[in-house]
Amino acid sequence: MSGIDVVFIAPVSATASGEALMRRTIVFALGEAIPRIGECVILAFGLEPSRWQVEDVAHVFEGDAHGIAIKLMPPAAG
């Protein structure tokens, strides 16, 4: 295995049916530091990069595969 799939999940906007989400997958090299809860990351889901704060991190195991889901939120103002 050459890396771990890390899926970043961020809110697009609140809607009547719930919150719409954006997803972006980045492959991290084995041994590379994964963002932790409370840390900030800069990611581009569209054209412009934005600053996001890590809200939650979940490790996902399926058979021999290991992936990570990271839930993001806009950083608190101020």
C-alpha positions in Angstrom: 0.0 0.0 0.0 1.5 3.4 -1.0 -0.9 5.7 0.9 -4.1 6.2 2.9 -7.2 7.8 1.3 -8.2 10.8 3.4 -11.7 12.2 2.6 -12.3 15.8 3.7 -16.0 16.6 4.1 -17.1 20.3 4.4 -20.5 22.0 4.4 -21.6 23.9 1.3 -24.7 25.5 2.9 -27.7 24.9 5.0 -30.8 23.9 3.0 -34.4 23.1 3.9 -33.6 19.4 3.5 -30.4 19.5 5.6 -26.8 20.4 5.0 -25.3 20.0 1.6 -21.7 18.6 1.7 -18.6 18.8 -0.4 -16.0 16.0 -0.5 -12.4 15.9 -1.6 -10.1 12.9 -1.4 -6.3 13.3 -1.0 -3.9 10.4 -0.7 -1.5 10.8 2.3 1.8 8.9 2.2 2.2 6.4 5.0 3.7 8.1 8.0 2.6 11.6 6.9 0.8 13.5 9.6 -3.0 13.6 9.4 -4.8 16.8 10.6 -6.1 16.5 14.1 -9.3 17.9 15.7 -8.9 21.7 16.3 -6.2 22.2 13.6 -6.8 24.3 10.5 -6.2 23.2 6.9 -6.3 25.1 3.7 -8.2 23.2 0.9 -9.7 24.2 -2.4 -13.1 22.5 -3.0 -13.8 24.8 -5.9 -11.6 27.4 -7.5 -10.3 29.3 -4.5 -8.6 27.7 -1.5 -10.3 28.3 1.9 -9.3 27.8 5.5 -11.2 25.1 7.4 -11.1 23.8 11.0 -11.0 20.1 11.7 -14.1 19.2 13.6 -13.9 15.4 13.7 -11.6 12.6 12.5 -12.8 9.0 11.9 -10.7 6.0 10.8 -12.6 3.7 8.5 -11.5 0.0 8.1 -13.0 -2.2 5.4 -11.3 -5.6 5.1 -7.6 -4.8 4.6 -8.2 -1.2 3.6 -7.8 1.8 5.9 -9.2 5.2 5.1 -9.8 8.4 7.1 -12.8 10.8 7.0 -12.2 14.3 8.3 -15.2 16.6 8.9 -14.4 20.3 8.4 -16.2 23.5 9.5 -15.4 27.1 8.7 -13.1 28.5 11.4 -14.7 30.6 14.1 -14.5 34.3 13.4 -12.4 36.5 15.5 
